[in-house]
Amino acid sequence: MKNSTPEAASVYDVIIIGAGPCGLATAAHLRKQHPSALFTDEEQARYHWVSKQAAIKNKRSGRVTRGGILGSRDACPSMLVLDSNGKKWMSKWNALFLKHKIRYLRSPMFFHPDPSDRDALLSFMHAAGRPNEAQEIAGCVGKELSKHQKKRRIRRGVKSTGRSKPISEINERERRDYFARSSACFGDFCIACRDRYDLDEQQIIRQEAVQDIDYDVCDETVNEEKLFRVVTDAHCYFVRSVVLAVGGGEPFVPAPFGEMPSNGASHALDLEQKDLLSGTLAANVQSKQLTSVLVIGGGLTSAQAVDGLIRRGVSQIHLVMRGALKVKPFDIDLSWMSKYKNHERAAFWATDSFEVTTRPFANSLGERLDIIKRARNGGSITPRFKKILESHIASSRLNVHCHTTVSGQSYSETNQNWTITSNPSISGLPAFDHIVFATGTHIDITSLPYLETLHRKYPIQTYSGLPALNNDLQWAEDVPLFVTGRLAAL
Ligand SMILES: Cc1cc2nc3c(=O)[nH]c(=O)nc-3n(C[C@H](O)[C@H](O)[C@H](O)COP(=O)(O)OP(=O)(O)OC[C@H]3O[C@@H](n4cnc5c(N)ncnc54)[C@H](O)[C@@H]3O)c2cc1C
């Protein structure tokens, strides 16, 4: 810990760790003047509109005051946001999107950080005159089965058992939700969200890495209230509650590599390296030499990396994935979005026995893990990227090897290339100039160094690295540390 001097000022009400979409959504929630529990989505939207439009004219001075009639910001909790990646909202997200030159998001219109209104992004696009900055997400709407088709399925013996997954259907009337907005438009929407909730970066975000969190009585002689003591690489803060919005963890490198090789390899999600092409590979591409790259991974990031590398001039790519190449609009099954989503969610919540002890604790959470794994079912690519990969295969720039893992590897410093063996073995694999790991991230709450003190003082049950939080996404009833994002999956 460098220079961790106590922050002299007051005790904060909340510190949010992480300024990504989950941190932004949490901060906006805290600045929201009408709690979601009291109003429906529609009412929230209306209240926002009323507060924006309302104008009060002072009879004497004639001064017109706009907005603010529904409460004052002063009533909001004092807040600080800490992020090791940048001083702005979405720094990490923006860097990743820039690195992969992602032009359109994968998620639908209603996945966004504005808590007041499910349709906030849609409204923003229309109000900004940018309704066309979105692409329809293929394979979602228009999958309904007619009565005739349903009967035919039954005649063919395609039965619906109690536990079988319902047929994914998105109603035609929800079509407008199933568009992927452009990254630029989403970026501007997040800025609008920042402004709408008065979340100016300069005032509330600090670029600092959290190194330790403790929760205890800080000065018994003055106050017996327990406080969090959040230590960063620059300061020490006292705060009443903490929100962990730290995302999905560190880039994962699979066996037989184990750890990130120091030469000839990179991770698609590593932000230290700003561009996909680097070092020797970049030099070889620039000097128009024949180059070959091995990409490992079966999710959308691997497809984006393949496309990005080919566009930047790499001659040939081998894409290796341990399973099949799955094509899905989203990284979870469509049934979690469709009109059957309540069925899926009910099954998920029905396993909940955090407080109820009739079912064994471990089993119910094990069941939840299982549901999450089944819903995700490993990495997948979108129909749009499937077409892109097919075009690269057709032009002989890409070879895809499904159900294949790397079994052996060695890097020659002299030749600056990799010799790779695989299982099953692939004949004619070239020596690779570079390996790109598109193998996702790994997070285990028990191995986050800054949570060591909390784990020691307030142990918590974990399953596959995910904490068993209470229904308020809180560490424990008497420990007001809240968790959002991937770590809160259970
Ligand atoms: C290539 C790619 C494309 C994607 N496309 C989409 C998409 O189209 N739609 C979609 O919904 N999702 C998409 N995702 C997923 C999306 O990036 C994540 O779901 C989202 O960023 C998670 O948000 P978050 O706020 O939980 O975490 P993050 O965005 O990861 O933010 C967490 C923040 O916490 C900070 N942090 C972590 N530890 C500390 C610490 N100790 N101290 C201080 N700060 C810390 C990090 O610096 C980071 O800024 C994509 C992901 C990738 C890799």
Ligand as a Chemical Component Dictionary entry (heavy atoms), coordinates in Angstrom:
data_LIG
# 
_chem_comp.id                   LIG 
_chem_comp.type                 NON-POLYMER 
_chem_comp.pdbx_formal_charge   0 
_chem_comp.three_letter_code    LIG 
# 
loop_
_chem_comp_atom.comp_id 
_chem_comp_atom.atom_id 
_chem_comp_atom.alt_atom_id 
_chem_comp_atom.type_symbol 
_chem_comp_atom.charge 
_chem_comp_atom.model_Cartn_x 
_chem_comp_atom.model_Cartn_y 
_chem_comp_atom.model_Cartn_z 
_chem_comp_atom.pdbx_ordinal 
LIG C1  C1  C 0 -15.729 -7.686 -25.980 1  
LIG C2  C2  C 0 -16.928 -7.553 -25.062 2  
LIG C3  C3  C 0 -18.169 -7.163 -25.547 3  
LIG C4  C4  C 0 -19.259 -7.033 -24.682 4  
LIG N1  N1  N 0 -20.453 -6.624 -25.180 5  
LIG C5  C5  C 0 -21.484 -6.438 -24.349 6  
LIG C6  C6  C 0 -22.732 -5.946 -24.814 7  
LIG O1  O1  O 0 -22.911 -5.697 -25.990 8  
LIG N2  N2  N 0 -23.717 -5.749 -23.921 9  
LIG C7  C7  C 0 -23.555 -6.019 -22.587 10 
LIG O2  O2  O 0 -24.493 -5.809 -21.818 11 
LIG N3  N3  N 0 -22.404 -6.512 -22.130 12 
LIG C8  C8  C 0 -21.373 -6.723 -22.961 13 
LIG N4  N4  N 0 -20.204 -7.202 -22.493 14 
LIG C9  C9  C 0 -20.123 -7.557 -21.088 15 
LIG C10 C10 C 0 -19.856 -6.309 -20.290 16 
LIG O3  O3  O 0 -18.585 -5.816 -20.557 17 
LIG C11 C11 C 0 -19.971 -6.615 -18.843 18 
LIG O4  O4  O 0 -21.135 -7.343 -18.600 19 
LIG C12 C12 C 0 -20.054 -5.327 -18.051 20 
LIG O5  O5  O 0 -18.940 -4.523 -18.320 21 
LIG C13 C13 C 0 -20.117 -5.641 -16.581 22 
LIG O6  O6  O 0 -20.259 -4.425 -15.919 23 
LIG P1  P1  P 0 -19.686 -4.222 -14.461 24 
LIG O7  O7  O 0 -19.968 -2.818 -14.083 25 
LIG O8  O8  O 0 -20.171 -5.306 -13.569 26 
LIG O9  O9  O 0 -18.122 -4.484 -14.593 27 
LIG P2  P2  P 0 -16.954 -3.692 -15.422 28 
LIG O10 O10 O 0 -17.495 -3.032 -16.616 29 
LIG O11 O11 O 0 -15.880 -4.714 -15.609 30 
LIG O12 O12 O 0 -16.475 -2.609 -14.392 31 
LIG C14 C14 C 0 -15.856 -2.955 -13.171 32 
LIG C15 C15 C 0 -14.920 -1.834 -12.789 33 
LIG O13 O13 O 0 -14.413 -2.127 -11.490 34 
LIG C16 C16 C 0 -13.087 -1.668 -11.426 35 
LIG N5  N5  N 0 -12.362 -2.399 -10.367 36 
LIG C17 C17 C 0 -12.188 -3.731 -10.240 37 
LIG N6  N6  N 0 -11.458 -4.000 -9.142  38 
LIG C18 C18 C 0 -11.166 -2.815 -8.576  39 
LIG C19 C19 C 0 -10.424 -2.421 -7.420  40 
LIG N7  N7  N 0 -9.832  -3.318 -6.598  41 
LIG N8  N8  N 0 -10.308 -1.107 -7.133  42 
LIG C20 C20 C 0 -10.896 -0.170 -7.920  43 
LIG N9  N9  N 0 -11.599 -0.487 -9.039  44 
LIG C21 C21 C 0 -11.734 -1.785 -9.357  45 
LIG C22 C22 C 0 -12.524 -1.954 -12.798 46 
LIG O14 O14 O 0 -11.474 -1.071 -13.077 47 
LIG C23 C23 C 0 -13.722 -1.710 -13.712 48 
LIG O15 O15 O 0 -13.700 -0.446 -14.299 49 
LIG C24 C24 C 0 -19.109 -7.333 -23.326 50 
LIG C25 C25 C 0 -17.865 -7.737 -22.829 51 
LIG C26 C26 C 0 -16.796 -7.849 -23.692 52 
LIG C27 C27 C 0 -15.464 -8.297 -23.145 53 
# 
loop_
_chem_comp_bond.comp_id 
_chem_comp_bond.atom_id_1 
_chem_comp_bond.atom_id_2 
_chem_comp_bond.value_order 
_chem_comp_bond.pdbx_ordinal 
LIG C1  C2  SING 1  
LIG C2  C3  SING 2  
LIG C2  C26 DOUB 3  
LIG C3  C4  DOUB 4  
LIG C4  N1  SING 5  
LIG C4  C24 SING 6  
LIG N1  C5  DOUB 7  
LIG C5  C6  SING 8  
LIG C5  C8  SING 9  
LIG C6  O1  DOUB 10 
LIG C6  N2  SING 11 
LIG N2  C7  SING 12 
LIG C7  O2  DOUB 13 
LIG C7  N3  SING 14 
LIG N3  C8  DOUB 15 
LIG C8  N4  SING 16 
LIG N4  C9  SING 17 
LIG N4  C24 SING 18 
LIG C9  C10 SING 19 
LIG C10 O3  SING 20 
LIG C10 C11 SING 21 
LIG C11 O4  SING 22 
LIG C11 C12 SING 23 
LIG C12 O5  SING 24 
LIG C12 C13 SING 25 
LIG C13 O6  SING 26 
LIG O6  P1  SING 27 
LIG P1  O7  DOUB 28 
LIG P1  O8  SING 29 
LIG P1  O9  SING 30 
LIG O9  P2  SING 31 
LIG P2  O10 DOUB 32 
LIG P2  O11 SING 33 
LIG P2  O12 SING 34 
LIG O12 C14 SING 35 
LIG C14 C15 SING 36 
LIG C15 O13 SING 37 
LIG C15 C23 SING 38 
LIG O13 C16 SING 39 
LIG C16 N5  SING 40 
LIG C16 C22 SING 41 
LIG N5  C17 SING 42 
LIG N5  C21 SING 43 
LIG C17 N6  DOUB 44 
LIG N6  C18 SING 45 
LIG C18 C19 SING 46 
LIG C18 C21 DOUB 47 
LIG C19 N7  SING 48 
LIG C19 N8  DOUB 49 
LIG N8  C20 SING 50 
LIG C20 N9  DOUB 51 
LIG N9  C21 SING 52 
LIG C22 O14 SING 53 
LIG C22 C23 SING 54 
LIG C23 O15 SING 55 
LIG C24 C25 DOUB 56 
LIG C25 C26 SING 57 
LIG C26 C27 SING 58 
# 
